[in-house]
Amino acid sequence: MSHRPVSWDPLCAPVNVTWEITAKCNLRCRHCLSSDIGETDAAELDFEQCRAFIDELDRLDVFQINFGGGEPFLRDDFPDIVDYAHSKGITTCVSTNGTTINENLVKRLDGMKLLRIQVSLDGATETTNDAIRGQGTYKRILEGIAILRKKNFPHMSVNMVVTRINFSEIEQLCELASNYGVKTRLSRFRPAGHAKRVWREFHLDHSQLAGLSEFLSAHREVLTGDSFFPITKEDRRELGLNVCGAARLTCSVLPDGSVYPCAFLCDEPFKGGNVTCESLKDIWLHSTAFNAIRSIRADACESCTRFTHCHGGCPAVAFFLTRALNQADPECIASFQREVPRHAGTV
């Protein structure tokens, strides 16, 4: 069966923006997405530059900022930056490692109705999490979650990047999150930053990918990060995107203001510009890199029965593994589902 390729005329602005607000971090996670920016001496936007950028996001009617890092709360002015975004009516989602959470910080965040908090935990057990995020982090993360729960933040989740190391603990993690009264969110392991160096050790094999797909079908309440659509079945189709949003719905901004199509395509060839010297609107509409991403066609996928479900999957994974953006996502379940027994890799 053949499918008509999708044509992508750019929206006038991104729907949401991922903003790595700082490169500073107190942890050295083995699979860190942002490790490359943490190893540079690039300057961070100062508070006034952050305000000016938020002003532009407001003018562009961007709905949400996803703040990450580094560890955002290592910036002393970060709560003020979040406050300013909220004053413009922009929802914020903050991804934190949880180890910097204390009573004073939580008091400062209390009452922020447009705030969503996502705490990273990469194992349901101390042994597994600490093997990935560092010795002693499991207890510190749970302490941070407990402090946040005292204020009963309504939009809070525990996020795990699913790897070969923690795959068997997904169900336990769901139970742990439930015990704290928060949601479970799973993120796909993708090759960026340190993850490129541990790809062979950490990436899921075909059996585990199939098992993860089965698990998500049986647990529709579990949230998933972007680019899960090549892995999930049709029964989760309405729960999220079914196409890569890079340069189409979203973009990523680094601490120094550099703009890329997404947080997983931050290599120099994909740089669209820098908000300190040009507007995000101009970068979004006119940058060569962004327009190139929008023109990608995974030709080999167009005859696939799942094409309308994933449109080729994640270009970042394809680029890392094949050095080409127009290849099929190598982890798409359509590429291997016939070779895996139905109940293989059960979580």
TORFIMAR-986501 format. One record per residue: residue number from 1; residue in three letters; y, z, x of N, C-alpha, C in turn. Coordinates in steps of 0.2 Angstrom, whole numbers. Each point is the difference from the previous one (the first is absolute). Layout:
BEGIN
(node NUM 'ala' (Y Z X) (Y Z X) (Y Z X))
...
//
This chain:
BEGIN
(node 1 'met' (-6 0 4) (6 0 -4) (6 0 4))
(node 2 'ser' (5 -4 -1) (6 -1 4) (6 4 -4))
(node 3 'his' (4 3 4) (6 3 -2) (6 -3 3))
(node 4 'arg' (6 0 -5) (6 -3 3) (3 6 4))
(node 5 'pro' (3 -2 6) (3 4 5) (6 4 -3))
(node 6 'val' (1 6 2) (6 3 -3) (6 -1 3))
(node 7 'ser' (5 -2 -3) (7 -2 3) (4 7 0))
(node 8 'trp' (3 1 5) (4 6 1) (8 -1 1))
(node 9 'asp' (4 0 -5) (7 -1 1) (2 8 0))
(node 10 'pro' (4 1 6) (2 7 1) (4 3 -6))
(node 11 'leu' (-2 7 -1) (4 4 -5) (7 0 4))
(node 12 'cys' (5 2 -4) (7 1 3) (0 6 5))
(node 13 'ala' (-5 4 -1) (0 6 5) (-7 3 -1))
(node 14 'pro' (-2 5 5) (-7 3 -1) (0 5 -5))
(node 15 'val' (-5 1 -3) (-1 5 -5) (0 7 3))
(node 16 'asn' (-4 1 6) (1 6 3) (0 -2 8))
(node 17 'val' (2 5 4) (1 0 7) (-4 5 3))
(node 18 'thr' (-4 -1 5) (-3 5 4) (5 1 6))
(node 19 'trp' (2 6 1) (5 2 5) (-3 5 5))
(node 20 'glu' (-2 -2 6) (-2 5 5) (6 3 3))
(node 21 'ile' (2 6 -3) (7 3 1) (0 3 7))
(node 22 'thr' (-5 1 4) (0 3 7) (-6 -2 3))
(node 23 'ala' (0 -1 7) (-6 -1 4) (-2 7 3))
(node 24 'lys' (3 5 -1) (-2 7 2) (-6 2 -4))
(node 25 'cys' (-5 3 4) (-6 3 -4) (-2 6 4))
(node 26 'asn' (-3 5 -3) (-3 5 4) (-7 0 0))
(node 27 'leu' (-3 -6 -2) (-7 -1 0) (-2 -7 4))
(node 28 'arg' (-6 0 2) (-2 -7 3) (-6 -2 -3))
(node 29 'cys' (0 -2 -6) (-6 -2 -3) (-3 -6 3))
(node 30 'arg' (-7 0 0) (-3 -6 3) (1 -7 -3))
(node 31 'his' (1 0 -6) (1 -6 -4) (7 -1 -2))
(node 32 'cys' (5 3 3) (7 0 -2) (2 -8 -1))
(node 33 'leu' (3 -1 -6) (3 -6 -1) (6 -1 4))
(node 34 'ser' (4 5 1) (7 -1 3) (0 2 7))
(node 35 'ser' (-6 0 4) (0 3 7) (4 -5 4))
(node 36 'asp' (1 -6 -1) (3 -5 4) (8 2 0))
(node 37 'ile' (2 2 -6) (8 1 0) (1 7 3))
(node 38 'gly' (-5 4 0) (1 7 3) (0 0 7))
(node 39 'glu' (-3 -6 3) (0 0 7) (6 -4 3))
(node 40 'thr' (5 -1 -4) (6 -4 2) (6 5 0))
(node 41 'asp' (5 -2 3) (6 4 0) (5 -2 -5))
(node 42 'ala' (-2 -4 -5) (5 -3 -4) (4 5 -4))
(node 43 'ala' (6 -1 -1) (5 4 -3) (-2 1 -8))
(node 44 'glu' (2 5 -3) (-1 1 -7) (7 -1 -3))
(node 45 'leu' (0 -3 -6) (6 0 -4) (3 7 -1))
(node 46 'asp' (6 1 1) (3 6 -1) (1 1 -8))
(node 47 'phe' (3 6 -1) (0 2 -7) (5 -5 -4))
(node 48 'glu' (5 -2 3) (5 -4 -4) (-3 -7 0))
(node 49 'gln' (-4 -2 5) (-3 -7 -1) (-6 0 -5))
(node 50 'cys' (-3 6 -1) (-5 1 -5) (3 0 -7))
(node 51 'arg' (6 3 -1) (4 0 -6) (2 -7 -2))
(node 52 'ala' (2 -4 5) (3 -7 -1) (-6 -4 -2))
(node 53 'phe' (-6 1 3) (-6 -4 -2) (-2 2 -7))
(node 54 'ile' (0 6 -2) (-2 2 -7) (5 -3 -5))
(node 55 'asp' (6 0 2) (5 -4 -4) (-2 -7 -1))
(node 56 'glu' (-2 -3 5) (-2 -7 -1) (-6 -1 -5))
(node 57 'leu' (-5 5 1) (-6 0 -4) (2 1 -7))
(node 58 'asp' (5 4 -1) (2 2 -7) (3 -7 -3))
(node 59 'arg' (4 -3 4) (3 -7 -2) (-5 -5 -2))
(node 60 'leu' (-5 0 4) (-6 -5 -1) (-5 3 -6))
(node 61 'asp' (1 5 -3) (-4 3 -5) (-7 1 2))
(node 62 'val' (-1 2 7) (-7 2 2) (-2 7 -4))
(node 63 'phe' (-6 0 -2) (-2 5 -4) (-2 6 4))
(node 64 'gln' (-3 -1 5) (-4 6 4) (1 -1 7))
(node 65 'ile' (1 6 4) (-1 0 7) (-6 4 2))
(node 66 'asn' (-5 -3 4) (-5 4 2) (1 2 7))
(node 67 'phe' (2 6 1) (2 3 7) (-7 2 4))
(node 68 'gly' (0 -3 6) (-5 2 5) (3 1 7))
(node 69 'gly' (-4 0 5) (2 1 6) (-6 -2 5))
(node 70 'gly' (0 4 6) (2 6 1) (-1 5 -6))
(node 71 'glu' (2 6 1) (0 5 -5) (8 1 -2))
(node 72 'pro' (1 -2 -7) (7 0 -2) (3 7 0))
(node 73 'phe' (-3 5 -1) (3 7 0) (2 2 7))
(node 74 'leu' (-2 -4 5) (3 2 7) (7 -2 0))
(node 75 'arg' (3 -4 -4) (7 -1 0) (3 5 -4))
(node 76 'asp' (5 4 3) (3 5 -3) (4 -2 -7))
(node 77 'asp' (3 -6 1) (4 -3 -6) (-4 -3 -5))
(node 78 'phe' (-7 0 1) (-4 -4 -5) (1 2 -7))
(node 79 'pro' (0 7 -2) (1 2 -7) (6 -3 -3))
(node 80 'asp' (5 0 4) (7 -3 -2) (-1 -7 -1))
(node 81 'ile' (-3 -4 4) (-1 -7 -1) (-4 -1 -7))
(node 82 'val' (-5 4 -1) (-4 -1 -6) (5 2 -6))
(node 83 'asp' (4 5 0) (4 2 -5) (5 -6 -1))
(node 84 'tyr' (2 -3 5) (5 -6 -1) (-3 -6 -4))
(node 85 'ala' (-6 -1 2) (-4 -5 -4) (-1 2 -7))
(node 86 'his' (-1 6 -1) (-1 2 -7) (7 0 -4))
(node 87 'ser' (5 1 3) (7 -1 -3) (1 -7 -2))
(node 88 'lys' (-3 -5 3) (0 -7 -2) (-5 -2 -6))
(node 89 'gly' (-4 5 -2) (-5 -1 -4) (-6 -3 3))
(node 90 'ile' (-1 0 6) (-6 -3 3) (-6 5 1))
(node 91 'thr' (-5 -2 -2) (-6 5 1) (-2 -1 7))
(node 92 'thr' (-3 6 3) (-2 1 6) (-7 2 1))
(node 93 'cys' (-4 -3 4) (-7 3 1) (0 1 8))
(node 94 'val' (-2 7 1) (0 2 7) (-7 1 3))
(node 95 'ser' (-2 -3 5) (-6 1 3) (1 4 6))
(node 96 'thr' (-3 6 0) (0 5 5) (-7 2 2))
(node 97 'asn' (0 3 7) (-6 2 2) (-2 8 -2))
(node 98 'gly' (5 3 -4) (-1 6 -3) (1 6 5))
(node 99 'thr' (0 -1 7) (1 5 4) (7 3 1))
(node 100 'thr' (5 -3 -2) (6 2 1) (3 4 -7))
(node 101 'ile' (-4 0 -5) (2 3 -6) (0 8 1))
(node 102 'asn' (6 2 -2) (1 8 -1) (4 2 -6))
(node 103 'glu' (1 6 -1) (3 3 -6) (7 -3 -1))
(node 104 'asn' (4 0 6) (7 -2 -1) (0 -7 -1))
(node 105 'leu' (-4 -4 2) (0 -8 -1) (-1 -1 -7))
(node 106 'val' (-5 4 -3) (-2 -1 -7) (5 2 -5))
(node 107 'lys' (4 5 2) (5 2 -4) (6 -5 0))
(node 108 'arg' (1 -4 6) (5 -5 0) (-3 -6 -5))
(node 109 'leu' (-6 -1 0) (-3 -6 -4) (-1 2 -7))
(node 110 'asp' (0 6 -2) (-1 2 -7) (5 -3 -4))
(node 111 'gly' (-2 -3 -6) (5 -2 -5) (1 -8 1))
(node 112 'met' (-2 -3 5) (1 -7 1) (-5 -4 -4))
(node 113 'lys' (2 -2 -6) (-4 -3 -5) (-2 -7 2))
(node 114 'leu' (3 -3 4) (-2 -7 2) (-4 0 6))
(node 115 'leu' (-3 6 2) (-3 0 7) (-8 0 -2))
(node 116 'arg' (-3 -4 4) (-8 0 0) (-2 2 7))
(node 117 'ile' (-5 4 1) (-2 2 6) (-7 -1 1))
(node 118 'gln' (-2 -3 6) (-7 -2 2) (-1 3 7))
(node 119 'val' (-5 4 0) (-2 4 6) (-7 -3 3))
(node 120 'ser' (1 -2 6) (-6 -3 3) (-5 5 2))
(node 121 'leu' (-7 -1 -1) (-5 4 2) (-6 -5 1))
(node 122 'asp' (-3 0 6) (-5 -5 1) (-7 2 1))
(node 123 'gly' (-1 5 -5) (-7 3 0) (0 6 -5))
(node 124 'ala' (-6 1 -3) (0 5 -5) (-3 6 4))
(node 125 'thr' (-2 0 6) (-2 5 4) (5 1 7))
(node 126 'glu' (0 5 2) (4 2 6) (-2 -5 6))
(node 127 'thr' (-7 0 1) (-3 -4 6) (2 -7 -1))
(node 128 'thr' (0 -3 -5) (1 -8 -1) (8 -1 0))
(node 129 'asn' (4 4 -3) (7 -1 0) (3 1 7))
(node 130 'asp' (-2 5 3) (2 2 7) (-2 -5 5))
(node 131 'ala' (-5 -3 -1) (-3 -5 5) (5 -6 0))
(node 132 'ile' (3 -1 -6) (5 -6 -1) (7 2 2))
(node 133 'arg' (2 6 -3) (7 1 0) (2 6 5))
(node 134 'gly' (-5 3 3) (2 5 5) (-3 7 -1))
(node 135 'gln' (-2 3 5) (-2 7 -1) (5 5 -4))
(node 136 'gly' (-3 3 -5) (4 5 -3) (4 -3 -6))
(node 137 'thr' (0 -6 -1) (4 -3 -5) (-2 1 -7))
(node 138 'tyr' (-7 0 -1) (-2 1 -7) (2 6 -3))
(node 139 'lys' (0 6 3) (3 6 -2) (7 0 -2))
(node 140 'arg' (4 -3 5) (7 -1 -1) (2 -4 -6))
(node 141 'ile' (-4 -6 -1) (1 -4 -5) (-1 3 -7))
(node 142 'leu' (-5 4 0) (-2 4 -7) (5 5 -1))
(node 143 'glu' (3 3 5) (5 5 -1) (6 -3 -3))
(node 144 'gly' (2 -6 3) (6 -4 -3) (-1 -2 -7))
(node 145 'ile' (-6 -2 -2) (-2 -2 -7) (1 6 -4))
(node 146 'ala' (-2 6 2) (0 6 -4) (7 2 -1))
(node 147 'ile' (4 0 5) (7 1 -1) (4 -4 -5))
(node 148 'leu' (-2 -7 1) (3 -5 -5) (-2 2 -7))
(node 149 'arg' (-7 2 -1) (-2 1 -7) (3 6 -3))
(node 150 'lys' (3 5 4) (3 5 -3) (6 -2 -4))
(node 151 'lys' (3 -5 2) (6 -3 -4) (-3 -5 -5))
(node 152 'asn' (-6 -2 -1) (-3 -4 -5) (4 -7 0))
(node 153 'phe' (0 -3 6) (3 -7 -1) (-4 -4 -4))
(node 154 'pro' (2 -4 -5) (-4 -3 -5) (-3 -7 3))
(node 155 'his' (3 -3 5) (-2 -6 3) (-2 1 7))
(node 156 'met' (-6 2 1) (-3 2 7) (-7 -2 0))
(node 157 'ser' (-2 -3 6) (-6 -2 1) (-2 1 8))
(node 158 'val' (-7 1 1) (-3 0 6) (-3 -7 2))
(node 159 'asn' (2 -2 6) (-2 -7 1) (-4 0 6))
(node 160 'met' (-6 -4 0) (-4 -1 5) (-1 -7 2))
(node 161 'val' (1 -2 6) (-2 -7 3) (-7 0 1))
(node 162 'val' (-3 -4 -4) (-8 0 0) (-2 -4 6))
(node 163 'thr' (-4 4 4) (-3 -3 6) (-8 1 0))
(node 164 'arg' (-3 -3 5) (-7 2 1) (-1 7 1))
(node 165 'ile' (5 4 3) (-1 7 2) (0 4 -6))
(node 166 'asn' (4 -1 -5) (1 4 -6) (-3 -3 -6))
(node 167 'phe' (-3 -6 0) (-2 -3 -6) (-5 5 -4))
(node 168 'ser' (-4 3 3) (-5 4 -4) (3 6 -3))
(node 169 'glu' (7 2 1) (3 6 -3) (5 -2 -5))
(node 170 'ile' (0 -6 -3) (5 -2 -5) (-1 4 -6))
(node 171 'glu' (-6 1 -3) (-1 4 -6) (2 7 1))
(node 172 'gln' (-1 3 6) (2 7 2) (7 0 0))
(node 173 'leu' (4 -5 3) (7 0 0) (3 0 -7))
(node 174 'cys' (-3 -4 -5) (2 0 -7) (-1 7 -3))
(node 175 'glu' (-5 4 2) (-1 7 -3) (5 4 3))
(node 176 'leu' (2 0 7) (5 4 3) (6 -1 -3))
(node 177 'ala' (2 -6 -1) (7 -2 -3) (0 3 -7))
(node 178 'ser' (-5 -1 -4) (0 3 -7) (1 8 0))
(node 179 'asn' (-3 3 5) (0 7 1) (7 2 1))
(node 180 'tyr' (4 -4 3) (7 1 1) (5 -2 -5))
(node 181 'gly' (-3 -4 -5) (3 -2 -6) (5 -6 2))
(node 182 'val' (-3 -4 5) (4 -6 2) (-5 -6 -1))
(node 183 'lys' (3 -6 1) (-4 -6 -1) (-2 -2 7))
(node 184 'thr' (-6 -4 0) (-3 -3 6) (3 -8 0))
(node 185 'arg' (2 -1 6) (2 -7 2) (-4 -2 6))
(node 186 'leu' (-3 -6 0) (-3 -3 5) (4 -6 3))
(node 187 'ser' (0 0 7) (4 -6 3) (-5 -4 4))
(node 188 'arg' (1 -6 0) (-5 -5 4) (2 0 7))
(node 189 'phe' (-5 1 4) (0 0 8) (2 -7 2))
(node 190 'arg' (6 -1 3) (2 -7 2) (2 0 7))
(node 191 'pro' (-1 -5 4) (2 0 7) (7 -1 2))
(node 192 'ala' (3 6 0) (7 0 3) (1 6 4))
(node 193 'gly' (4 0 5) (1 6 4) (-6 2 4))
(node 194 'his' (-2 6 0) (-6 3 3) (-6 -3 -3))
(node 195 'ala' (0 -2 -6) (-5 -2 -4) (-3 -7 3))
(node 196 'lys' (4 -4 4) (-3 -6 3) (-5 3 6))
(node 197 'arg' (2 5 3) (-4 2 5) (-7 4 -2))
(node 198 'val' (0 2 -6) (-6 4 -2) (-3 -4 -6))
(node 199 'trp' (1 -6 -1) (-2 -4 -5) (-8 0 0))
(node 200 'arg' (-3 -2 5) (-7 0 0) (-4 6 -2))
(node 201 'glu' (3 6 2) (-2 6 -1) (1 3 -7))
(node 202 'phe' (6 -2 -3) (2 3 -6) (-1 -5 -6))
(node 203 'his' (0 -6 0) (0 -5 -6) (-7 1 -3))
(node 204 'leu' (0 -1 -7) (-6 1 -4) (-4 -6 1))
(node 205 'asp' (-7 1 0) (-4 -6 0) (-1 -2 -7))
(node 206 'his' (-4 -6 -1) (0 -3 -6) (-3 4 -6))
(node 207 'ser' (-5 4 2) (-4 5 -4) (5 5 -3))
(node 208 'gln' (4 3 5) (5 5 -2) (6 -3 -5))
(node 209 'leu' (2 -6 2) (5 -4 -4) (-3 -1 -7))
(node 210 'ala' (-6 -2 -1) (-3 0 -6) (-1 6 -4))
(node 211 'gly' (-1 6 4) (-1 6 -3) (7 3 -3))
(node 212 'leu' (5 -2 4) (7 2 -2) (2 -3 -6))
(node 213 'ser' (-2 -7 -1) (2 -4 -6) (-4 4 -6))
(node 214 'glu' (-6 2 1) (-4 3 -5) (4 6 -2))
(node 215 'phe' (2 4 5) (3 7 -1) (6 -1 -4))
(node 216 'leu' (4 -5 2) (7 -1 -4) (-1 -2 -7))
(node 217 'ser' (-5 -4 -1) (-2 -2 -7) (-2 6 -5))
(node 218 'ala' (-3 5 4) (-2 6 -4) (5 5 0))
(node 219 'his' (5 0 3) (5 5 1) (7 -3 -1))
(node 220 'arg' (2 -2 -6) (6 -4 -1) (6 4 1))
(node 221 'glu' (-1 7 0) (6 5 1) (2 0 7))
(node 222 'val' (-4 -2 4) (2 0 8) (5 -6 1))
(node 223 'leu' (6 2 3) (5 -5 2) (-2 -3 6))
(node 224 'thr' (2 -7 1) (-1 -3 6) (7 -3 2))
(node 225 'gly' (0 -1 7) (6 -3 3) (-1 -7 -1))
(node 226 'asp' (5 -4 3) (0 -7 -1) (-5 -3 4))
(node 227 'ser' (-2 -7 -2) (-5 -4 3) (-7 2 -1))
(node 228 'phe' (-1 4 -5) (-7 2 -2) (-3 -5 -4))
(node 229 'phe' (4 -5 -3) (-3 -5 -5) (-5 -4 3))
(node 230 'pro' (-1 -2 6) (-5 -4 3) (-7 4 -1))
(node 231 'ile' (1 7 0) (-6 4 0) (-2 2 -7))
(node 232 'thr' (4 1 -4) (-1 3 -7) (-3 -6 -5))
(node 233 'lys' (-3 2 -5) (-3 -4 -5) (5 -1 -5))
(node 234 'glu' (-2 -5 -5) (5 -2 -5) (2 6 -5))
(node 235 'asp' (-4 5 0) (1 6 -5) (6 4 2))
(node 236 'arg' (2 -1 6) (7 4 2) (6 -5 1))
(node 237 'arg' (-1 -6 -3) (5 -5 1) (7 2 -2))
(node 238 'glu' (0 3 -6) (6 2 -3) (3 6 3))
(node 239 'leu' (-3 3 5) (3 7 3) (4 -2 6))
(node 240 'gly' (1 -6 2) (5 -1 5) (1 -8 2))
(node 241 'leu' (3 -1 5) (1 -7 2) (-7 -4 1))
(node 242 'asn' (0 -6 -1) (-5 -5 2) (2 -5 5))
(node 243 'val' (5 1 4) (3 -4 5) (4 4 5))
(node 244 'cys' (0 -3 6) (3 3 6) (8 0 -2))
(node 245 'gly' (3 6 0) (7 0 -2) (5 -1 6))
(node 246 'ala' (-2 -1 6) (4 -1 6) (5 -5 -1))
(node 247 'ala' (6 1 1) (6 -5 -1) (0 -3 -7))
(node 248 'arg' (-4 3 -4) (0 -3 -7) (3 6 -5))
(node 249 'leu' (-3 6 1) (2 6 -4) (3 5 5))
(node 250 'thr' (-2 0 6) (2 6 4) (1 -3 7))
(node 251 'cys' (3 5 4) (1 -1 7) (0 7 4))
(node 252 'ser' (0 -1 6) (0 7 4) (6 0 5))
(node 253 'val' (3 6 1) (6 1 4) (-2 5 5))
(node 254 'leu' (1 -1 6) (-2 4 6) (6 5 1))
(node 255 'pro' (-1 5 4) (5 5 1) (7 -3 3))
(node 256 'asp' (0 -5 4) (6 -3 2) (3 -5 -4))
(node 257 'gly' (-3 -1 -6) (3 -5 -5) (-4 -7 0))
(node 258 'ser' (-4 -1 4) (-4 -7 1) (-4 0 -7))
(node 259 'val' (0 -6 -2) (-4 -2 -7) (-5 -5 1))
(node 260 'tyr' (-6 2 -3) (-6 -4 1) (-3 -1 -7))
(node 261 'pro' (-5 -4 -1) (-2 -2 -7) (-4 6 -3))
(node 262 'cys' (-4 4 5) (-3 6 -2) (-2 4 6))
(node 263 'ala' (-2 6 -2) (-1 5 6) (-6 -2 4))
(node 264 'phe' (-4 -5 -2) (-6 -2 4) (1 -6 3))
(node 265 'leu' (6 -3 0) (2 -6 3) (7 1 4))
(node 266 'cys' (0 4 5) (6 2 3) (0 -3 7))
(node 267 'asp' (-4 -5 2) (0 -3 6) (6 -4 0))
(node 268 'glu' (3 -2 6) (6 -3 1) (1 -7 -4))
(node 269 'pro' (-5 -4 0) (1 -6 -3) (1 1 -8))
(node 270 'phe' (-1 6 -3) (1 1 -7) (7 3 -1))
(node 271 'lys' (4 1 5) (6 4 -1) (5 -5 -4))
(node 272 'gly' (3 3 -5) (4 -4 -4) (7 1 1))
(node 273 'gly' (2 6 4) (7 1 1) (1 8 1))
(node 274 'asn' (6 2 0) (2 7 1) (6 2 -5))
(node 275 'val' (-1 5 -4) (5 2 -5) (7 2 3))
(node 276 'thr' (0 2 7) (6 2 3) (4 -6 2))
(node 277 'cys' (-2 -6 -1) (4 -6 2) (0 -5 -6))
(node 278 'glu' (-4 1 -5) (0 -5 -5) (-3 3 -6))
(node 279 'ser' (1 -3 -6) (-2 4 -6) (-7 -1 -2))
(node 280 'leu' (-3 5 -3) (-7 -1 -2) (-1 -6 -5))
(node 281 'lys' (5 -1 -4) (0 -6 -4) (-1 -6 4))
(node 282 'asp' (4 -1 5) (0 -7 4) (-7 0 3))
(node 283 'ile' (-3 6 3) (-6 0 3) (-5 -2 -5))
(node 284 'trp' (0 3 -6) (-5 -1 -5) (0 -7 -2))
(node 285 'leu' (5 -3 -1) (1 -7 -3) (-1 -6 5))
(node 286 'his' (2 2 6) (1 -6 5) (-4 0 7))
(node 287 'ser' (-3 6 1) (-3 1 7) (-6 -5 0))
(node 288 'thr' (0 -3 6) (-6 -5 1) (-7 3 -1))
(node 289 'ala' (0 7 3) (-6 3 0) (-3 2 -7))
(node 290 'phe' (5 2 -4) (-1 2 -7) (-2 -7 -4))
(node 291 'asn' (3 -5 1) (-2 -6 -4) (-6 -3 2))
(node 292 'ala' (-2 1 7) (-7 -2 2) (-5 4 -3))
(node 293 'ile' (1 7 -1) (-5 4 -3) (-1 -3 -8))
(node 294 'arg' (5 -1 -3) (0 -2 -7) (-4 -7 -1))
(node 295 'ser' (0 -4 6) (-3 -7 -1) (-7 1 2))
(node 296 'ile' (-3 5 2) (-7 1 2) (-5 -2 -6))
(node 297 'arg' (-5 -4 2) (-5 -2 -5) (-7 1 3))
(node 298 'ala' (-4 4 -3) (-7 1 3) (-4 -5 -3))
(node 299 'asp' (0 -6 3) (-3 -6 -3) (-7 1 -1))
(node 300 'ala' (-3 4 4) (-8 0 -1) (-1 5 -6))
(node 301 'cys' (5 3 -3) (-2 5 -5) (1 -4 -7))
(node 302 'glu' (4 -5 0) (2 -3 -7) (-6 -2 -4))
(node 303 'ser' (-6 -1 3) (-6 -2 -5) (-4 6 -1))
(node 304 'cys' (2 6 2) (-4 6 -1) (1 3 -7))
(node 305 'thr' (-5 2 -3) (1 3 -7) (4 6 0))
(node 306 'arg' (1 3 5) (5 6 0) (7 -1 2))
(node 307 'phe' (2 -7 1) (6 -2 3) (6 3 -5))
(node 308 'thr' (-1 0 -6) (6 3 -4) (0 7 0))
(node 309 'his' (-5 3 3) (0 8 0) (3 2 7))
(node 310 'cys' (0 -4 5) (3 2 7) (4 -5 4))
(node 311 'his' (-1 -6 -2) (4 -5 3) (0 0 8))
(node 312 'gly' (-6 1 2) (-1 0 7) (0 7 4))
(node 313 'gly' (2 5 -4) (0 7 3) (6 1 5))
(node 314 'cys' (-1 4 5) (5 3 4) (1 -5 6))
(node 315 'pro' (6 -3 1) (1 -4 6) (0 4 6))
(node 316 'ala' (2 6 0) (0 4 6) (-7 1 3))
(node 317 'val' (-5 1 -4) (-7 1 3) (-2 -7 2))
(node 318 'ala' (1 -5 -4) (-2 -7 3) (3 -2 6))
(node 319 'phe' (7 2 1) (3 -2 6) (-3 4 6))
(node 320 'phe' (-1 6 -1) (-3 4 6) (-7 -2 2))
(node 321 'leu' (-4 -2 -5) (-7 -2 2) (-1 -7 1))
(node 322 'thr' (5 -4 -2) (-1 -8 1) (6 -3 3))
(node 323 'arg' (5 4 1) (6 -3 3) (3 -5 -4))
(node 324 'ala' (-1 0 -7) (3 -5 -4) (1 3 -7))
(node 325 'leu' (6 -1 -3) (2 3 -6) (-3 -3 -6))
(node 326 'asn' (-2 -7 1) (-2 -3 -6) (-8 0 -1))
(node 327 'gln' (-3 5 3) (-7 1 -1) (-2 5 -5))
(node 328 'ala' (-6 0 -3) (-2 5 -5) (0 7 4))
(node 329 'asp' (2 5 -4) (-1 7 2) (-8 1 2))
(node 330 'pro' (-1 1 6) (-7 1 2) (-4 6 -4))
(node 331 'glu' (4 4 -3) (-4 6 -3) (0 -1 -8))
(node 332 'cys' (2 -6 -2) (-1 -2 -7) (-7 1 -2))
(node 333 'ile' (-2 3 -6) (-7 1 -2) (-3 -6 -2))
(node 334 'ala' (4 -5 -1) (-3 -7 -2) (-4 -3 6))
(node 335 'ser' (3 2 6) (-3 -3 6) (-7 3 2))
(node 336 'phe' (-2 5 -3) (-6 3 3) (-4 4 -6))
(node 337 'gln' (2 0 -6) (-3 4 -5) (-7 -3 -2))
(node 338 'arg' (-2 -6 2) (-7 -2 -1) (-5 3 5))
(node 339 'glu' (3 2 6) (-4 3 5) (-1 7 -1))
(node 340 'val' (3 4 -4) (0 7 -1) (-4 2 -6))
(node 341 'pro' (-5 4 1) (-3 2 -6) (5 4 -5))
(node 342 'arg' (-1 0 -6) (4 2 -5) (2 8 1))
(node 343 'his' (-4 4 2) (1 7 1) (1 2 7))
(node 344 'ala' (1 -5 4) (0 2 8) (7 3 1))
(node 345 'gly' (0 5 5) (6 3 2) (3 4 -5))
(node 346 'thr' (-4 3 -5) (3 5 -5) (4 5 3))
(node 347 'val' (6 2 -3) (4 5 3) (-4 7 -2))
//
